[in-house]
């Protein structure tokens, strides 16, 4: 259900403007009061234009975490769950910029005051059609979508701050040059990075805020990414940068905007929450404001200054339109539109011309599905076709065969297990003493679908599909750890920075253990249940572990993985998956999805 609170009708329609007249006598004051009671046009004169009404509805369309998904995402990544009136749910195919463009353009019709904003991660971890070209196709698509402004997200830093600057300002890639001989023009919209500072200068690397103006209406936007971006991005990507607290930064720039006379403010925050339901239309305000949502965004929303009128969020890939009380106890809308362009949020901000602020009691917001039942936008179809033609020679190559869908969902996913198995197999090619492999769940960007996407045939895995699953170009790294360190790594899945939002590593088939969710913190990993090749882990023994380079650097809240010894660096992780599939599957003998039975979960 949308977060909605309607004003009284007299606040919105047919309201008479009043004028304060400075008079030296009570008689004149009374006359002024009588004059103020007349219709507005009685004051204007016979030929003058009527003044605008006090309240102006401004449409705010928003989305987040597109991740370069220009084509409709496949499998569960391309569906949303809708809660029905009888309490049941149904799934709806959703997403694809051809459809997103149509939906946004239809939504804008009849809305003279309309803004389109985003909550970060527009690029990065992108499918081949965009990732192969350093996400230039996605920026081009966003320009065509008439995006007005976005915050940066953590994935905007996958290729570093310099590359992010190129996406903003244009220019050809320093290594790969210009595609099709055309200079890349960059984003038509501003990327906002208020809490991302250059370590040397101490200043934001991009604009901290931006003001949208139309006639006498102006709304300020402040953009931040999560403070923990260095923990979820490779060290090279955030080199030379410092990330500040989200609340502190937003409150700082809200004061700056207020001093400039901008009183209506929206925060674009690439950090999010976890609603109690996976249905996009779940009422997270039941039984009370924000009662059905948890996660980092709740504390952020409760501490961001009341001067901010709405929060557009992201990062968790969840869908919600909630109201969470601000520090003064006043309700404030907080939204997120899932991910991959499957939803967009339509928020009505009612601008008060008397105060220059948003009438918070009039704010309403709801998520809408980007269905695939509408006409495709021809300009997006042309864009996709053009870039796919460039990518085809690389993307259409077969790299393996599967017998059924390999999903990427669940605490332990078949796709995550398959990648871990591939890295163990590849690791043993580098070093026969490799004992096991671990894969971070955030690095598994999608699953593999059995149904053919193009002309390759059912069950064929193409390079493009593999790239969609593993787009980061991490290397496969081998490191040595003691058994005690290995158990500590598993405990870090559910403790430290991962306490509130566990990150369960995907294990190779020869690693098994029990995860007891009835307990808390590190105790959720049952230490004496951890086995490698069926034998209990010896705390004093040495184990050779294959991971990707991101984990090997201690990423995702696994500091112990950054303490390994005898490092050996192999090829990139997608190459390892390709080699594994080619060696272990064929058209006549496709590989089956792994059974997710390596982690025994107690609830």
VOMIZA-303514 format. One line per 3 residues: their letters; for each residue x, y, z of C-alpha. Coordinates in steps of 0.001 Angstrom, whole numbers, plus 500000, padded with zeros to 6 digits. Layout:
N
a> X:Y:Z ~ ...
END
This chain:
603
xxx> 500000:500000:500000 ~ 501282:503528:499350 ~ 502359:505771:502153
xxx> 499585:508349:501967 ~ 498305:511195:504074 ~ 495899:513572:502406
xxx> 495282:517197:503397 ~ 491816:518578:503889 ~ 490157:519572:500612
xxx> 490342:523216:501562 ~ 494146:522934:501594 ~ 494324:521859:497973
xxx> 491396:523137:495887 ~ 489520:526405:495661 ~ 491584:528028:498375
xxx> 491486:531841:498317 ~ 494708:533723:498494 ~ 494886:536355:501214
xxx> 497033:539405:501269 ~ 498375:541160:504272 ~ 497962:544918:503906
xxx> 499967:547207:506101 ~ 497640:549975:507289 ~ 497825:552802:509731
xxx> 494232:552479:510915 ~ 491795:549810:511944 ~ 489429:550957:509188
xxx> 492007:550300:506508 ~ 492890:546984:508145 ~ 489248:545935:508031
xxx> 488990:546968:504404 ~ 492054:544916:503660 ~ 490532:541951:505399
xxx> 487357:542296:503360 ~ 489349:542604:500166 ~ 491243:539445:501030
xxx> 487987:537530:501186 ~ 487221:538290:497534 ~ 488128:535833:494741
xxx> 491718:536147:493541 ~ 490774:537593:490169 ~ 488965:540473:491894
xxx> 492385:541770:492971 ~ 494092:541178:489664 ~ 492266:543675:487470
xxx> 490269:542954:484376 ~ 493197:542160:482072 ~ 495900:540816:484423
xxx> 496852:537130:484645 ~ 495571:535131:487632 ~ 498222:534325:490208
xxx> 499230:530669:490681 ~ 497548:528766:493471 ~ 499305:528317:496775
xxx> 499925:524589:496320 ~ 501694:522958:493409 ~ 501923:519182:493050
xxx> 505374:518081:491859 ~ 505748:514548:490527 ~ 508904:512742:491620
xxx> 509581:509586:489605 ~ 512446:507509:490962 ~ 514252:504197:490627
xxx> 517512:502678:491838 ~ 520046:499903:491301 ~ 519585:499581:487545
xxx> 523058:497994:487204 ~ 523099:498405:483446 ~ 520151:496060:482900
xxx> 519084:497452:479547 ~ 517489:494227:478369 ~ 514768:492511:480425
xxx> 516514:490600:483227 ~ 516124:486831:483095 ~ 514870:484406:485732
xxx> 513940:485692:489175 ~ 515946:488864:488507 ~ 513245:489818:485996
xxx> 510200:489255:488191 ~ 508431:490987:491068 ~ 506003:489569:493612
xxx> 502615:491225:494020 ~ 500471:490785:497120 ~ 496822:490059:496282
xxx> 493715:491177:498185 ~ 493121:487639:499469 ~ 496632:487414:500924
xxx> 498091:485270:498140 ~ 500911:486431:495871 ~ 501617:486284:492162
xxx> 504739:486947:490155 ~ 504929:489436:487300 ~ 507608:489636:484612
xxx> 509178:493083:484846 ~ 512055:495257:483701 ~ 513915:496290:480570
xxx> 514595:499887:479534 ~ 512358:499587:476467 ~ 509465:499167:478893
xxx> 510804:501467:481616 ~ 510976:504312:479098 ~ 507366:503746:478055
xxx> 506132:503625:481653 ~ 508002:506782:482686 ~ 506850:508705:479620
xxx> 503240:507693:480231 ~ 503511:508615:483916 ~ 504748:512118:483061
xxx> 501773:512928:480855 ~ 499605:515601:482395 ~ 502253:516476:484981
xxx> 503770:519811:484066 ~ 506000:519676:487138 ~ 507836:516349:486975
xxx> 511307:515268:488138 ~ 513039:511930:487570 ~ 515688:510951:490119
xxx> 517662:507837:491008 ~ 519253:506325:494086 ~ 522596:505093:492739
xxx> 524121:501974:491201 ~ 522947:502912:487745 ~ 526078:501213:486442
xxx> 528453:498524:487626 ~ 527916:494760:487901 ~ 526249:495182:484515
xxx> 525389:492600:481842 ~ 527689:492303:478840 ~ 525758:494750:476629
xxx> 526748:497533:479011 ~ 529681:496192:481034 ~ 531738:495307:477967
xxx> 531659:498976:476960 ~ 532377:500417:480425 ~ 528663:501229:480874
xxx> 528522:503885:478166 ~ 525323:502248:476797 ~ 523590:502674:480165
xxx> 524510:506343:480432 ~ 523175:506830:476909 ~ 519929:505086:477903
xxx> 519585:507190:481064 ~ 520004:510339:478979 ~ 517153:509156:476766
xxx> 515059:508394:479864 ~ 515398:512087:480816 ~ 516917:511278:484189
xxx> 517388:514568:486025 ~ 519704:513573:488871 ~ 521130:510573:490734
xxx> 523296:509858:493727 ~ 526370:507714:493306 ~ 526208:504152:494586
xxx> 529015:501842:495608 ~ 529128:500242:492149 ~ 529799:503583:490513
xxx> 533293:503090:491982 ~ 533949:499630:490521 ~ 536371:501150:487993
xxx> 537522:504006:490234 ~ 536815:507702:490634 ~ 538537:508702:487400
xxx> 536271:506446:485343 ~ 533225:507765:487226 ~ 534339:511261:486253
xxx> 534483:510154:482615 ~ 530931:508796:482809 ~ 529842:512184:484118
xxx> 531837:514429:481810 ~ 532365:512330:478687 ~ 535384:511392:476646
xxx> 536678:508135:475207 ~ 537925:505315:477423 ~ 541675:505673:478095
xxx> 542388:502057:477087 ~ 539574:500935:474798 ~ 539118:504275:473067
xxx> 535968:505388:471257 ~ 533332:502882:470225 ~ 532101:503207:466652
xxx> 534509:506101:466279 ~ 532253:508383:468288 ~ 533312:510378:471315
xxx> 531286:509507:474414 ~ 529416:512616:475539 ~ 528816:511643:479172
xxx> 525772:512016:481391 ~ 523260:514799:480771 ~ 522319:514582:484465
xxx> 524453:515291:487545 ~ 525860:512499:489677 ~ 525810:513662:493309
xxx> 528511:512501:495737 ~ 528209:514698:498817 ~ 529908:512254:501191
xxx> 532692:511082:498851 ~ 535752:513238:499406 ~ 539124:513455:497735
xxx> 541575:512523:500486 ~ 544019:515265:499527 ~ 541650:518183:499016
xxx> 538927:517117:501456 ~ 536296:518170:498916 ~ 533509:516132:497277
xxx> 534684:514527:494042 ~ 531422:515493:492311 ~ 528596:517907:493065
xxx> 527169:517429:496568 ~ 523738:518815:495693 ~ 521630:520090:492809
xxx> 518557:522306:492628 ~ 515644:521639:490272 ~ 513754:524779:489266
xxx> 510613:525483:487299 ~ 509128:528962:487400 ~ 508802:529792:491109
xxx> 509159:526177:492340 ~ 512567:524878:493432 ~ 513560:521594:495083
xxx> 517036:520675:496230 ~ 518574:517198:495954 ~ 521459:515898:498092
xxx> 523142:512650:497006 ~ 525165:510255:499165 ~ 526313:506645:499025
xxx> 526707:504298:501970 ~ 529597:505158:504277 ~ 530770:501538:504098
xxx> 531426:501707:500343 ~ 535128:500795:500904 ~ 533926:497554:502493
xxx> 531951:496458:499444 ~ 534193:497734:496613 ~ 537716:496684:495673
xxx> 540461:498725:497281 ~ 541621:499988:493892 ~ 538173:501397:493152
xxx> 538152:503666:496223 ~ 541833:504554:496273 ~ 542391:508172:497302
xxx> 538797:508609:498523 ~ 537204:509110:501923 ~ 533555:508291:502655
xxx> 531727:510329:505291 ~ 528717:509526:507475 ~ 525457:509730:505521
xxx> 523407:511590:508150 ~ 526135:514082:509008 ~ 526638:514889:505326
xxx> 522955:515254:504443 ~ 522340:517502:507434 ~ 525319:519668:506475
xxx> 524140:520270:502926 ~ 520533:520713:503988 ~ 521735:523741:505941
xxx> 523637:524965:502883 ~ 520509:524704:500733 ~ 518382:526465:503341
xxx> 520839:529365:503422 ~ 520358:529611:499650 ~ 516607:529862:500133
xxx> 515868:526255:499101 ~ 513481:524832:501689 ~ 512143:521807:499784
xxx> 514790:519071:499931 ~ 515008:515423:498847 ~ 517861:513125:499885
xxx> 519055:510469:497420 ~ 520706:507819:499587 ~ 522391:504685:498294
xxx> 521649:502748:501439 ~ 518477:500884:502183 ~ 516227:498750:504294
xxx> 514743:495283:504461 ~ 510947:495138:504397 ~ 509186:492295:506193
xxx> 507728:491101:502888 ~ 509200:490589:499431 ~ 506020:491854:497759
xxx> 506547:495238:496146 ~ 503118:496499:497323 ~ 503478:495323:500932
xxx> 502251:497908:503441 ~ 505375:498487:505524 ~ 503481:501064:507596
xxx> 501280:498381:509130 ~ 500598:498410:512035 ~ 502517:501692:512431
xxx> 504790:504069:510508 ~ 507789:502103:509280 ~ 506972:499126:511508
xxx> 507462:496679:508663 ~ 510975:497687:507673 ~ 514393:497199:509264
xxx> 517991:497775:508258 ~ 520386:500748:508060 ~ 517928:503136:506419
xxx> 515710:503160:509516 ~ 518357:504780:511739 ~ 519385:507098:508923
xxx> 515791:508240:508356 ~ 515250:508819:512063 ~ 518304:511083:512276
xxx> 518303:513046:509013 ~ 517198:516613:509680 ~ 513453:517393:509394
xxx> 514454:519943:506745 ~ 514627:517006:504316 ~ 511155:516176:503010
xxx> 511646:512754:501404 ~ 514267:510011:501102 ~ 514848:508038:497893
xxx> 516982:505030:498790 ~ 518562:501894:497318 ~ 521371:499338:497707
xxx> 519335:496492:499270 ~ 517376:495841:496037 ~ 514189:495816:498108
xxx> 510875:497498:497351 ~ 509088:499756:499812 ~ 507183:503008:500170
xxx> 507094:503729:503897 ~ 506793:506605:506282 ~ 509447:506730:508991
xxx> 509293:509504:511601 ~ 511971:512205:511354 ~ 513783:513473:514486
xxx> 510819:515732:515305 ~ 508420:512786:515124 ~ 506832:513979:511897
xxx> 506160:511287:509237 ~ 508439:511338:506197 ~ 508298:509169:503084
xxx> 511140:506708:502424 ~ 511117:504752:499162 ~ 513018:502157:497157
xxx> 512093:500635:493776 ~ 513769:497205:494056 ~ 516400:496845:491285
xxx> 517170:496210:487609 ~ 514447:498610:486396 ~ 511607:496317:487500
xxx> 509773:499074:489381 ~ 509558:502832:489508 ~ 508259:504964:492356
xxx> 505754:507780:491817 ~ 505795:510290:494663 ~ 503688:513435:494843
xxx> 505422:516318:496617 ~ 503038:519179:497311 ~ 504984:522418:497150
xxx> 503702:525334:499229 ~ 504408:528610:497456 ~ 503832:530566:500674
xxx> 506600:528781:502574 ~ 508728:527399:499749 ~ 508565:524049:501516
xxx> 506833:520729:500934 ~ 503482:520300:502689 ~ 504411:516991:504292
xxx> 500823:516080:505107 ~ 500164:515949:501351 ~ 503005:513623:500359
xxx> 501944:510311:498820 ~ 504047:507594:497247 ~ 503671:504172:495619
xxx> 505723:501700:493599 ~ 504573:500643:490131 ~ 505591:497589:488113
xxx> 507510:498077:484872 ~ 505368:495508:483083 ~ 506311:494095:479709
xxx> 502760:494339:478413 ~ 503196:497903:477147 ~ 504692:498971:473824
xxx> 508482:499062:473630 ~ 510089:502483:473286 ~ 511554:502491:469731
xxx> 514574:504599:470664 ~ 515548:502104:473365 ~ 515051:499170:470991
xxx> 517414:500862:468540 ~ 519977:501519:471291 ~ 519918:497888:472482
xxx> 520195:496558:468926 ~ 523147:498815:468143 ~ 525190:497833:471204
xxx> 524237:494152:470926 ~ 525612:494124:467396 ~ 528959:495302:468755
xxx> 528889:492766:471596 ~ 527658:489759:469576 ~ 531034:488369:468408
xxx> 532109:488025:472038 ~ 528799:487465:473793 ~ 527335:484696:471626
xxx> 530171:482235:472186 ~ 529043:479040:473969 ~ 530937:478351:477213
xxx> 528932:475434:478629 ~ 525678:473525:478948 ~ 523129:473190:481766
xxx> 520241:470758:482214 ~ 517942:473181:484051 ~ 517785:476701:485485
xxx> 520563:477503:487967 ~ 518983:480081:490317 ~ 520918:482662:492310
xxx> 518388:482986:495137 ~ 518444:481572:498657 ~ 520844:481604:501599
xxx> 522831:478985:499705 ~ 522124:479242:495986 ~ 522764:476733:493190
xxx> 524570:479439:491206 ~ 526779:480347:494152 ~ 527636:476688:494712
xxx> 528413:476227:491020 ~ 530830:479165:491053 ~ 532536:477835:494217
xxx> 532906:474410:492591 ~ 534395:476044:489508 ~ 536904:478001:491573
xxx> 537943:474905:493515 ~ 538428:473015:490235 ~ 540394:475906:488753
xxx> 542376:476388:491962 ~ 543530:472779:491840 ~ 544851:473399:488345
xxx> 547050:476132:489823 ~ 547909:474235:493002 ~ 546910:470593:493505
xxx> 546817:471155:497267 ~ 543822:473532:497073 ~ 541326:472317:499689
xxx> 538137:474363:499231 ~ 536606:477493:497723 ~ 534382:480292:499025
xxx> 532336:482760:496968 ~ 530758:485985:498252 ~ 526980:486120:497618
xxx> 527101:489725:496390 ~ 529394:488648:493570 ~ 526721:486322:492181
xxx> 524771:488843:490126 ~ 522294:486495:488424 ~ 521498:482867:487720
xxx> 521599:480898:484480 ~ 518391:480071:482637 ~ 517835:476918:480611
xxx> 515593:478573:478014 ~ 517520:480124:475154 ~ 517730:483886:475132
xxx> 518632:484052:471449 ~ 519500:481575:468739 ~ 521974:479574:470834
xxx> 519494:476836:471822 ~ 518065:475714:475152 ~ 520597:474784:477804
xxx> 523485:476601:476138 ~ 525401:478995:478380 ~ 526811:481899:476391
xxx> 529692:484140:477363 ~ 527201:487017:477688 ~ 525168:485014:480213
xxx> 528294:484129:482160 ~ 529335:487790:482145 ~ 525950:488741:483617
xxx> 526583:486293:486472 ~ 530177:487409:487160 ~ 530887:490866:485690
xxx> 533581:492157:488062 ~ 536760:490731:486495 ~ 538051:489645:489894
xxx> 540930:487197:489824 ~ 540851:483771:491474 ~ 543292:483904:494390
xxx> 544726:481063:496471 ~ 545707:481645:500098 ~ 546679:479495:503053
xxx> 544836:479668:506393 ~ 544867:477710:509626 ~ 541780:475712:510511
xxx> 541101:478219:513295 ~ 541170:481056:510772 ~ 538812:479160:508463
xxx> 536273:478769:511258 ~ 536703:482478:512083 ~ 535957:483352:508435
xxx> 532685:481440:508655 ~ 531823:483231:511903 ~ 532430:486603:510225
xxx> 529485:485804:507940 ~ 527159:486512:510881 ~ 529203:488774:513162
xxx> 531117:492035:513075 ~ 529886:494274:510262 ~ 527718:491387:509022
xxx> 525790:490917:512281 ~ 522577:492631:511225 ~ 522721:491614:507541
xxx> 524590:488286:507277 ~ 526637:487551:504156 ~ 526641:483780:503767
xxx> 529600:482628:501679 ~ 528808:480073:498999 ~ 530908:476928:499681
xxx> 532428:474345:497365 ~ 530879:470889:497631 ~ 533512:469519:500018
xxx> 532866:472124:502755 ~ 529891:471472:505038 ~ 528677:472949:508323
xxx> 525595:473904:510331 ~ 524209:477444:510603 ~ 521940:477784:513649
xxx> 519761:480855:513143 ~ 518113:480408:516550 ~ 521337:481742:518075
xxx> 522950:485180:517703 ~ 526187:486564:516326 ~ 529144:484282:515734
xxx> 527477:481499:517722 ~ 525209:480892:514745 ~ 528077:478990:513120
xxx> 528347:475618:514901 ~ 532137:475343:515038 ~ 532422:471590:515582
xxx> 530158:470947:512571 ~ 532625:472435:510080 ~ 534054:469693:507870
xxx> 536271:469548:504796 ~ 536016:466365:502737 ~ 533926:464869:505550
xxx> 536593:465388:508243 ~ 536327:467896:511066 ~ 538479:470969:510578
xxx> 541698:470834:512555 ~ 542330:474292:514068 ~ 546097:473810:513816
xxx> 546211:472424:510274 ~ 546765:474505:507128 ~ 544094:474772:504442
xxx> 544520:476149:500934 ~ 541468:478277:500041 ~ 540358:479664:496663
xxx> 538423:482950:496669 ~ 538126:485924:494373 ~ 540462:488894:494734
xxx> 537759:491006:496413 ~ 537391:488521:499260 ~ 541132:487910:499368
xxx> 541501:491584:500224 ~ 539154:491270:503201 ~ 536105:492675:501391
xxx> 532477:492286:502448 ~ 533352:492292:506142 ~ 535760:489320:506108
xxx> 538993:490740:507582 ~ 540409:487279:508253 ~ 540374:486508:504515
xxx> 542755:489435:504157 ~ 545288:487670:506415 ~ 546052:484650:504231
xxx> 549591:483638:503324 ~ 551350:482183:500266 ~ 549180:484090:497821
xxx> 548883:482813:494271 ~ 546901:484867:491742 ~ 545211:483181:488810
xxx> 543023:484262:485900 ~ 539780:486198:486216 ~ 536805:484471:487826
xxx> 534671:484381:484674 ~ 537489:482615:482843 ~ 537585:480047:485655
xxx> 533836:479449:485309 ~ 534145:479156:481534 ~ 536986:476651:481770
xxx> 535070:474596:484341 ~ 531885:474462:482258 ~ 533721:473588:479052
xxx> 535596:470783:480826 ~ 532608:469397:482735 ~ 529597:469825:480423
xxx> 528611:469181:476847 ~ 525490:469301:474702 ~ 525023:465567:475340
xxx> 526023:465784:479004 ~ 524896:469120:480475 ~ 525759:469980:484045
xxx> 522933:469844:486606 ~ 522267:472613:489138 ~ 524065:471766:492402
xxx> 521907:470627:495315 ~ 522028:473282:498021 ~ 522843:470901:500882
xxx> 526267:472107:501963 ~ 524981:474369:504709 ~ 522511:472831:507163
xxx> 520285:475676:508346 ~ 518520:475463:511707 ~ 515640:477940:512127
END
